[in-house]
Amino acid sequence: MPDDYRVVVVSDIHYASEGEQARRGYEARVIQNWSQKLFVRLFRQFIWLKDPLGHNHLLDRFLAAAGAGDLVVVNGDYSCDSAFVGLSDDAAFASAQFVLGRLRERFADRLVAGFGDHELGKTSLFGGVGGLRLASWERSCGELGLEPFWRRELGPWVLLGVVSSLIALPVFGPDTLPAERAGWEALRAAHLARIREAFAGLRPDQRVVLFCHDPTAVPFLWREPEVRSRLDQLERTIIGHLHTPLILWKSRLLAGMPPIGFLGNSVRRMTTALNEARYWRNFKVTLCHSLAGCQLLKDGGFGELRLRADGTAAQWRVHPLPW
Ligand SMILES: [Fe+2]
């Protein structure tokens, strides 16, 4: 038995295929209001990412720096989702397919590929374009082979991966098509049943690391008695989605703020998540940086989890990929 297990975690790769590269300016193009356009441009240029389609080279840098792992977990968001409808869009699918191909070639059966929110589609920040699509769900699970719910054991450690967008569907409901809403609800019910079963089936000596892309899902997990009663066995919850600790820090600061409903769906979605961010502490939320990080800090990288084989301790470390 080894002294410890090494788990490599990478999140929010946001690769851009040729088809996505051809859509430069995709975010601003769908915004009609000039002040919102200006806000997005300045936010992109100085804080978030000036060129979201310009960081493909970081995939190679990650592959070179990752080293060997007992497990390599991808915590979602493979493409740039430049059509806002997830992987039902051919260009976004090509991005995700390329990334998965490279990762599978390198890590083979040690790779676990989970879901982010962009695989399924996401309404644009302003402009209200796109949203979740069942066709993206089917293509992600089928053609691409992503695992909606996954479970792996490393000695006493149980690693579980879930789909945050399904769990937090009450928040994302308005981003679905009315004709598809019942389909999403059915997927959510089945997904929650598997999560309840997994937590209820834990042996008292087992410890859990949960992988959940978007922390918006965490308060919904808190409402599940089977999950809540096992939180003492939860070592931590590894999230992605926020890309940089700057946003995690800001989210903690704003935890509990009231939801804002009059500034559009994206603001409603984000403030609803912040309203419930106080529950994140119970789940010991740990952020896996995106590969690129943010423009302001250029703080991208990937994570490494060391799990002691006797189940007594876990250590998290960030490997920066400066640019
Ligand atoms: Fe992301």
Boltz pocket constraint, residues with backbone or C-beta under 6 A from the ligand:
constraints:
  - pocket:
      binder: B
      contacts: [[A, 12], [A, 14], [A, 76], [A, 77], [A, 116], [A, 118], [A, 241], [A, 242], [A, 243], [A, 290]]
      max_distance: 6.0
